[in-house]
């Protein structure tokens, strides 16, 4: 049984804002899969079931003490890394990629769970009192925590998800150590490592980067998604074309409209005002998370909230920047809005971690 004082400290605004974003996502997924015959696809109904599962997962996590979860973080992260190995070895390829494990009626993407366990493992490392005065050892350990699953995820291939693991690594390294020079050197080394990393990218990944620099390089190939996305966003105008009236969706010009480019669909149908509304709601979510971090009762809680929030915020910014042409196409979903059950459940698990810190901000 939960202590009554814990329930009294639940931040209901955090849950409400996340649910509102998810409901906007459900509506946009419905619109993105709505056919000219007036029939909607199965995607939004599937997403609704995943939303219910995500809320259950969040409730379970928030009922647990986050310090206990952090203490077991190395073990759980190791198990998830083994599962990622298993995905490459035994998973059946779907559309030419190996990203999912099929368990009965569920198809789950372990790389999404790796985001959560990586943050927990990083928090365990950076909250260690014994390593606080040994910054380089912490950085080396953090690199291992992030690099191993990132390499396995790239092999799936899923470059976008692998990139998101770098975000909490950079943010937590800076917040935990509060020293600028190790952070600067780490970023410099990471930047230099991207040079040989170019040769490990697959052909389509290289073409996407080139098309980002010059969209006209391959208008009907690598640059097609970026061009169509910007057309959708721009054609929405100020107030949009209306719900289920996206011409880019109806005429099948926009690819991955209910997953990676769901924000493009929303922008075309709801216009600039609707797009700003989504961004403001998400900003409110980040502000609430920031307030939880400020009131965390210990260093572990602070780092945990910062790690989870930075990952969610980074993914949001990358997706929005991608669909408006500020970043190359990476295949990242928009948090809480894009279709994807594994991503949605992982996001609500992270919210459960935030609530666990919020609920236990007073010593009992």
Buried (B, 14 or more C-beta within 10 A) or exposed (E): EEEEEBEEBBBEEBBEBBBBBBBBBBBBBBBBBBEEEEEBBEBBEBBBEBBEBBBEBBEEBBBEBBBEBBBBBBEBBBEBBEBBBEBEEEBEEEEEEBBBBEEEEEBBBBBBBBBBBBBBBBBBBBBBEEBEEEBEEBBEBBBEBBBBBBEBBBBBBBBBBBBBBBBBBBBBBBBBBEEEEBBEEBBEEBEEEEEEEEEEBEEEBEBBBBBBEEBEEBEEEBBBBBBBBBBBBEBBEEEBBEBBEBBBBEEEBBBBBBBBBBBBBBBBBBBBEBBEBBBEBBEBBBEBBEBBBEBBEBBBBBBBBBBBBBBBBBBBBBBBEBBBBEBBBBBBBBBBBBBBBBBBBBBBBBBBBBBBBBBBBEEE
